[in-house]
Amino acid sequence: MTIQIYVVKRGDTLNDIAMRFKTTVNEIIRTNEIETPNQLVIGQTIVIPIRGQFYEVKQNDTLYQIGRRFQISVEELARVNRIRPEAILPIRFLLYIPQRPKRNINSNAYIEPRGNQVSENLKQAAREASPYLTHLDVFSFQAQRDGTLREPPLDQLPQIAAQNRTVLTMVVTNLENEKFSDELGRILLTNQSVKTAFLNEIVRVAKKYQFKEIHFDFEYLRPADKDAYIQFLREATARFHQEGWTISVALAPKTSSQQKGKWYEAHDYEAIGKIVDHVVLMTYEWGYSGGPPQAVSPIGPVRQVIEYALTVIPANKIVMGQNLYGYDWTLPFVQGGPIAKAVSPQQAIALAREHNVSILYDETAQAPHFRYTDANNKEHEVWFEDARSIQAKFNLIKELNLNGIAYWKLGLSFPQNWLLLSDQFNIEKRTTS
């Protein structure tokens, strides 16, 4: 079974779409979790489980061009479609594309329990996503200035991970009072007695909960602490490897070793890449809640970060970060004004439907977006993710032969992502015993 991405056009009904792709309305509704089957949004993407993938021929398409796009020879395309290699293709003709062999990847997702217990929504999100994950990354164990850790609630997360042969990952951060603290980072990395206590505490807690991977997300470190962070990671890697655990780090999205700015300078891609087992590039948040409206992870900037990383880190150690959400900005945008509201892809489609607007697609950013006017006559701009935008990221993983993908974060519904992920990749599973 493979997945077909279809973009809703004016006048489409689910019945028309089901007949065209030889499936059923109920199957489309179930697969896409469509709440209003009789109210499709123009520009909305629908994923359709079918036996084989189809490409809809556009004006001036040739078998040669289509073959190059899907890395299939003209002869093979002609043979499986029972047409002549030199045939002129009618517009809107559905050309069958044979599925290529899947490759193995690591799939990770962060989950952020807050308060004293894991919410039912998050537990359900973990249950639904864990079959598609190599790692479930619990965010976060917050380091304290004495080297101890403030623990998040876990509840049934270890059991959910174990039932799905998903590795439970312990995410350790330098968060203090809801913000990344450079001073906390300095103490942990440069005070020898605190550093020793900190590493001992991580080992103790990891054994307590049976974590098999330790992931550091240390952000906004002082540039002066770059070398201390590298040395700390060397010591941590040696210690954790003795326990049979893997180690990974989150890295700010750099495009050169000389990139200036407090977020970037202490993250030395080359040095860190040589030490740890893999790195997660935070390739998202170009569009963020406090900034002007734009795509959260536009394909061009994402590619630039990964291509720089590939110059100093092996591809099999690089994990691409990916958002599972979008933002709804109130216009006009004013720096320091109201922040954008996070929305799931499902919520974004509901907003477009409620306000009777079409969803547009930015081919440069490879991201869907739309504008609407609310009940108070305020204009809004929404950028989010859909099957097309996530497919563009999957294509990047394949093209650059990356280790895998890491999602920030579980809790906002995006059913199409998991369908496409499992359709195109074999998700590595590891023993959790």
C-alpha positions as CSV (number, residue, x, y, z in Angstrom):
1,M,0.0,0.0,0.0
2,T,1.3,3.5,-0.9
3,I,0.1,7.0,-0.3
4,Q,-1.2,9.4,-2.9
5,I,-1.3,13.2,-2.1
6,Y,-4.2,15.0,-3.7
7,V,-4.9,18.8,-3.5
8,V,-8.6,19.7,-3.4
9,K,-9.8,21.7,-6.3
10,R,-13.0,23.8,-6.7
11,G,-16.0,21.6,-7.1
12,D,-14.3,18.4,-5.7
13,T,-16.3,16.0,-3.5
14,L,-15.0,13.1,-1.6
15,N,-17.1,10.8,-3.8
16,D,-15.4,12.2,-7.0
17,I,-11.9,11.8,-5.4
18,A,-12.7,8.3,-4.2
19,M,-13.9,7.2,-7.6
20,R,-10.9,8.7,-9.4
21,F,-8.4,6.8,-7.2
22,K,-10.5,3.6,-6.9
23,T,-10.9,3.8,-3.1
24,T,-13.8,4.6,-0.8
25,V,-15.1,7.8,0.8
26,N,-15.0,6.2,4.3
27,E,-11.4,5.2,3.8
28,I,-10.4,8.8,2.9
29,I,-12.3,10.2,5.9
30,R,-10.7,7.7,8.3
31,T,-7.2,8.2,7.0
32,N,-7.3,12.0,7.1
33,E,-9.5,12.3,10.2
34,I,-11.8,14.6,8.2
35,E,-14.5,16.1,10.5
36,T,-16.6,17.7,7.8
37,P,-16.7,15.4,4.7
38,N,-19.1,17.6,2.9
39,Q,-17.1,20.8,3.4
40,L,-13.7,20.4,1.8
41,V,-11.4,23.4,1.5
42,I,-9.9,24.4,-1.8
43,G,-6.2,23.8,-1.5
44,Q,-6.5,21.3,1.3
45,T,-4.4,18.2,0.9
46,I,-5.8,14.7,1.2
47,V,-3.7,11.6,1.5
48,I,-5.2,8.5,-0.2
49,P,-4.0,5.0,0.5
50,I,-4.0,3.2,-2.8
51,R,-2.2,0.3,-4.4
52,G,0.5,2.2,-6.2
53,Q,1.3,5.9,-6.7
54,F,-0.1,8.0,-9.5
55,Y,1.2,11.2,-11.1
56,E,-1.2,13.6,-12.8
57,V,0.3,14.7,-16.1
58,K,0.6,18.5,-16.6
59,Q,1.0,20.5,-19.7
60,N,4.3,19.9,-21.6
61,D,5.2,16.9,-19.4
62,T,7.2,14.1,-21.0
63,L,8.0,10.6,-19.9
64,Y,11.7,11.6,-19.7
65,Q,10.9,14.5,-17.3
66,I,8.6,12.5,-15.1
67,G,11.1,9.6,-15.1
68,R,13.9,11.9,-13.9
69,R,11.6,13.3,-11.2
70,F,10.9,9.9,-9.8
71,Q,14.3,8.3,-10.7
72,I,12.7,5.8,-13.0
73,S,13.7,5.0,-16.6
74,V,11.4,6.0,-19.5
75,E,11.3,2.3,-20.6
76,E,10.1,1.2,-17.1
77,L,7.4,3.9,-17.0
78,A,6.2,3.0,-20.5
79,R,6.2,-0.7,-19.7
80,V,4.2,-0.5,-16.4
81,N,1.7,2.0,-18.0
82,R,1.4,0.0,-21.2
83,I,2.2,3.0,-23.4
84,R,4.9,3.7,-26.0
85,P,8.1,5.5,-24.8
86,E,7.5,8.2,-27.4
87,A,3.8,8.7,-26.5
88,I,2.4,12.2,-26.1
89,L,0.8,12.3,-22.7
90,P,-2.7,13.7,-22.3
91,I,-3.1,16.4,-19.6
92,R,-4.5,15.0,-16.3
93,F,-3.7,11.5,-17.4
94,L,-2.9,9.4,-14.3
95,L,0.6,7.8,-14.8
96,Y,1.3,4.9,-12.5
97,I,4.7,5.3,-10.6
98,P,6.1,2.0,-9.2
99,Q,7.2,2.3,-5.6
100,R,11.0,2.2,-5.0
101,P,12.5,0.2,-2.1
102,K,12.2,1.9,1.3
103,R,15.3,2.9,3.2
104,N,15.7,2.7,7.0
105,I,15.7,5.9,9.1
106,N,15.6,6.9,12.7
107,S,12.4,8.7,13.6
108,N,12.3,10.7,16.9
109,A,9.7,12.9,18.5
110,Y,10.0,15.2,21.5
111,I,7.2,15.1,24.1
112,E,6.9,17.9,26.7
113,P,4.8,16.9,29.8
114,R,4.1,20.0,32.0
115,G,2.9,20.3,35.5
116,N,2.6,17.3,37.9
117,Q,1.3,14.7,35.4
118,V,1.2,13.8,31.8
119,S,-2.0,15.0,30.2
120,E,-4.4,12.6,28.6
121,N,-3.9,14.4,25.3
122,L,-0.1,13.8,25.5
123,K,-0.5,10.2,26.5
124,Q,-2.8,9.6,23.5
125,A,-0.3,11.4,21.2
126,A,2.5,9.1,22.5
127,R,0.4,6.0,21.9
128,E,-0.5,7.1,18.4
129,A,3.0,8.2,17.4
130,S,5.2,5.5,19.1
131,P,4.7,2.8,16.4
132,Y,6.3,5.3,14.0
133,L,9.2,6.3,16.3
134,T,12.7,5.0,17.0
135,H,13.0,7.4,20.0
136,L,10.5,9.1,22.3
137,D,12.4,12.1,23.7
138,V,11.1,13.3,27.1
139,F,11.6,17.1,27.3
140,S,13.0,17.9,29.8
141,F,15.1,17.1,32.8
142,Q,16.2,20.5,33.9
143,A,19.7,20.8,35.3
144,Q,20.0,22.8,38.6
145,R,23.0,24.8,39.7
146,D,24.1,22.1,42.2
147,G,24.1,19.4,39.4
148,T,20.8,17.8,40.4
149,L,17.9,17.5,38.0
150,R,14.3,18.7,38.1
151,E,12.3,15.8,36.7
152,P,9.2,16.1,34.4
153,P,6.3,13.7,35.1
154,L,6.5,10.5,33.1
155,D,3.4,8.5,34.2
156,Q,2.9,5.8,31.5
157,L,5.3,7.1,29.0
158,P,8.0,4.4,29.7
159,Q,5.3,1.6,29.3
160,I,4.0,3.2,26.1
161,A,7.5,3.4,24.6
162,A,8.3,-0.2,25.7
163,Q,5.1,-1.6,24.2
164,N,6.1,-0.1,20.8
165,R,9.8,-1.0,21.0
166,T,10.5,2.7,21.1
167,V,13.7,3.9,22.9
168,L,12.9,6.3,25.7
169,T,15.3,9.3,25.5
170,M,16.2,11.5,28.4
171,V,16.4,15.2,27.3
172,V,18.6,17.3,29.6
173,T,18.4,21.1,29.3
174,N,19.9,24.3,30.8
175,L,16.4,25.7,31.2
176,E,15.9,27.8,34.3
177,N,12.7,29.8,35.0
178,E,11.3,28.8,31.6
179,K,14.4,30.2,29.7
180,F,17.7,28.8,28.6
181,S,20.3,30.1,31.0
182,D,23.9,30.8,30.0
183,E,24.9,31.2,33.6
184,L,23.5,27.8,34.5
185,G,25.3,26.4,31.5
186,R,28.6,28.0,32.6
187,I,28.3,26.5,36.1
188,L,27.5,23.0,34.8
189,L,30.3,23.0,32.2
190,T,33.2,24.8,34.1
191,N,32.7,24.0,37.9
192,Q,34.4,20.6,38.2
193,S,32.6,19.5,41.4
194,V,29.2,20.5,39.9
195,K,30.0,18.8,36.6
196,T,30.9,15.5,38.3
197,A,27.7,15.6,40.4
198,F,25.7,16.5,37.3
199,L,27.0,13.5,35.3
200,N,26.5,11.2,38.3
201,E,22.9,12.5,38.7
202,I,22.2,11.8,35.0
203,V,23.4,8.3,35.3
204,R,21.4,7.7,38.4
205,V,18.2,9.0,37.0
206,A,18.7,7.3,33.6
207,K,19.1,3.9,35.4
208,K,16.0,4.7,37.5
209,Y,13.8,5.1,34.5
210,Q,15.7,2.8,32.1
211,F,16.6,5.5,29.6
212,K,18.8,4.2,26.8
213,E,19.8,7.5,25.2
214,I,20.8,10.9,26.7
215,H,20.1,14.0,24.6
216,F,21.5,17.4,25.5
217,D,19.6,20.5,24.5
218,F,21.9,23.2,25.8
219,E,21.0,26.5,24.2
220,Y,22.3,30.1,24.4
221,L,25.6,29.1,25.9
222,R,28.2,31.8,26.1
223,P,30.7,31.7,23.2
224,A,33.4,31.6,25.8
225,D,32.1,28.2,27.0
226,K,32.3,26.5,23.6
227,D,35.4,24.5,24.5
228,A,34.0,23.6,27.9
229,Y,30.9,22.2,26.2
230,I,33.0,20.1,23.9
231,Q,35.0,18.8,26.8
232,F,31.9,18.1,28.8
233,L,30.4,16.1,25.8
234,R,33.6,14.0,25.6
235,E,33.3,13.1,29.3
236,A,29.6,12.4,29.0
237,T,30.0,10.2,25.9
238,A,32.7,8.1,27.6
239,R,30.5,7.7,30.6
240,F,27.3,6.9,28.8
241,H,29.0,4.5,26.3
242,Q,30.2,2.5,29.4
243,E,26.6,2.0,30.3
244,G,25.7,1.0,26.8
245,W,23.7,4.1,26.1
246,T,23.8,6.4,23.1
247,I,24.3,10.2,23.3
248,S,22.9,13.0,21.1
249,V,22.7,16.8,21.1
250,A,20.4,19.5,19.6
251,L,22.3,22.0,17.5
252,A,21.2,25.6,16.5
253,P,20.6,25.9,12.7
254,K,24.0,27.2,11.5
255,T,25.1,27.7,7.9
256,S,28.8,28.3,8.6
257,S,31.4,27.8,11.3
258,Q,31.8,31.6,11.6
259,Q,28.1,32.3,12.2
260,K,27.7,35.1,14.8
261,G,25.0,35.3,17.5
262,K,24.6,33.9,21.0
263,W,22.5,31.0,19.9
264,Y,25.1,29.7,17.5
265,E,28.7,30.3,18.6
266,A,29.0,27.7,21.3
267,H,27.7,25.0,19.0
268,D,30.8,23.7,17.1
269,Y,29.3,21.4,14.5
270,E,32.6,19.7,13.6
271,A,33.9,19.1,17.1
272,I,30.5,17.9,18.5
273,G,29.8,15.8,15.4
274,K,33.0,13.8,16.1
275,I,32.0,13.1,19.7
276,V,28.3,12.2,19.9
277,D,26.4,9.4,18.2
278,H,24.0,11.8,16.4
279,V,22.9,15.4,16.2
280,V,19.5,16.9,15.8
281,L,19.5,20.1,13.7
282,M,16.9,22.5,14.9
283,T,15.7,23.3,11.4
284,Y,12.5,25.1,12.2
285,E,11.2,28.4,13.8
286,W,12.2,30.7,11.0
287,G,8.5,31.6,11.4
288,Y,8.0,31.8,15.1
289,S,5.4,33.1,17.6
290,G,7.2,36.4,18.2
291,G,8.3,37.2,14.7
292,P,6.6,38.2,11.4
293,P,4.4,35.7,9.5
294,Q,6.3,33.2,7.3
295,A,6.8,29.5,6.9
296,V,8.0,27.8,10.1
297,S,10.5,25.6,8.2
298,P,11.0,26.9,4.6
299,I,12.7,24.3,2.5
300,G,15.5,26.6,1.3
301,P,16.9,27.6,4.7
302,V,16.5,24.0,5.9
303,R,18.6,22.8,3.0
304,Q,21.3,25.4,3.7
305,V,21.7,24.3,7.3
306,I,21.8,20.6,6.4
307,E,24.3,21.2,3.5
308,Y,26.6,23.1,5.8
309,A,26.3,20.3,8.4
310,L,27.2,17.7,5.8
311,T,30.6,19.4,5.2
312,V,31.7,18.6,8.8
313,I,29.4,15.8,10.1
314,P,28.8,12.4,8.4
315,A,25.2,12.1,7.0
316,N,24.5,9.0,9.1
317,K,24.9,11.2,12.2
318,I,22.5,14.0,11.1
319,V,18.9,14.1,12.1
320,M,16.7,16.8,10.5
321,G,14.4,18.7,13.0
322,Q,10.8,19.2,11.8
323,N,7.9,21.1,13.3
324,L,4.5,19.4,13.7
325,Y,2.6,22.7,13.9
326,G,2.0,26.1,12.4
327,Y,1.2,29.6,13.6
328,D,-1.8,32.0,13.3
329,W,-0.6,35.6,13.3
330,T,-2.8,38.6,13.8
331,L,-2.1,41.4,11.3
332,P,-0.6,43.9,11.1
333,F,2.5,42.3,12.8
334,V,4.1,44.6,15.4
335,Q,7.4,43.6,16.9
336,G,6.8,43.1,20.6
337,G,3.0,43.0,20.1
338,P,0.7,39.9,20.5
339,I,2.4,36.7,19.7
340,A,1.1,34.2,17.1
341,K,-1.0,31.2,18.3
342,A,0.3,27.7,17.6
343,V,-2.1,25.6,15.5
344,S,-2.1,22.0,14.3
345,P,-2.5,21.2,10.6
346,Q,-6.0,20.0,11.4
347,Q,-6.8,23.2,13.2
348,A,-5.5,25.3,10.3
349,I,-7.7,23.5,7.8
350,A,-10.7,24.0,10.1
351,L,-9.9,27.8,10.3
352,A,-9.8,28.0,6.5
353,R,-13.1,26.1,6.2
354,E,-14.8,28.3,8.9
355,H,-13.8,31.5,7.2
356,N,-14.5,30.2,3.7
357,V,-11.0,30.9,2.3
358,S,-8.8,28.8,0.0
359,I,-5.5,27.4,1.1
360,L,-2.6,28.6,-1.0
361,Y,0.8,26.9,-1.4
362,D,4.2,28.8,-1.6
363,E,6.3,26.8,-4.0
364,T,9.5,28.6,-2.8
365,A,9.1,27.9,0.9
366,Q,7.2,24.6,0.1
367,A,4.5,25.5,2.7
368,P,0.8,26.1,2.8
369,H,-0.7,29.4,4.0
370,F,-3.9,31.5,3.9
371,R,-5.4,34.7,5.3
372,Y,-8.7,35.3,6.9
373,T,-10.7,38.0,8.7
374,D,-12.0,37.2,12.2
375,A,-15.3,38.3,13.9
376,N,-13.6,41.4,15.2
377,N,-12.6,42.4,11.7
378,K,-8.9,41.6,12.4
379,E,-7.0,40.1,9.5
380,H,-4.9,36.9,10.2
381,E,-2.2,35.1,8.3
382,V,-1.6,31.3,8.9
383,W,1.3,29.2,7.9
384,F,1.3,25.5,8.7
385,E,2.3,22.0,7.4
386,D,0.5,19.7,5.1
387,A,1.3,16.5,3.1
388,R,3.1,18.5,0.4
389,S,5.4,20.4,2.8
390,I,6.3,17.3,4.8
391,Q,6.9,15.4,1.5
392,A,9.4,18.1,0.5
393,K,11.3,17.3,3.8
394,F,11.2,13.6,3.2
395,N,12.6,14.1,-0.3
396,L,15.5,16.0,1.4
397,I,16.2,13.2,3.8
398,K,16.3,10.7,0.8
399,E,18.4,13.0,-1.4
400,L,21.0,13.8,1.3
401,N,20.9,10.3,2.9
402,L,20.3,11.6,6.4
403,N,20.1,9.5,9.5
404,G,16.4,10.6,10.1
405,I,13.9,13.1,11.4
406,A,13.1,14.6,14.8
407,Y,9.7,16.1,15.4
408,W,9.1,19.1,17.7
409,K,6.7,18.2,19.3
410,L,3.9,15.7,20.0
411,G,0.4,17.0,21.0
412,L,-0.9,18.8,17.9
413,S,-2.7,16.5,15.4
414,F,-1.1,15.8,12.0
415,P,-2.3,12.3,10.9
416,Q,-1.0,12.7,7.4
417,N,2.6,13.0,8.5
418,W,2.6,9.5,10.1
419,L,1.0,7.9,7.1
420,L,3.5,9.4,4.7
421,L,6.4,8.6,7.0
422,S,5.6,4.9,7.3
423,D,4.7,4.7,3.6
424,Q,8.2,5.9,2.5
425,F,10.6,4.7,5.2
426,N,11.2,1.7,7.4
427,I,11.4,3.0,10.9
428,E,14.2,1.5,12.8
429,K,13.2,-0.2,16.1
430,R,15.7,-1.1,18.7
431,T,15.6,-3.5,21.6
432,T,14.6,-1.6,24.8
433,S,15.7,-4.4,27.2
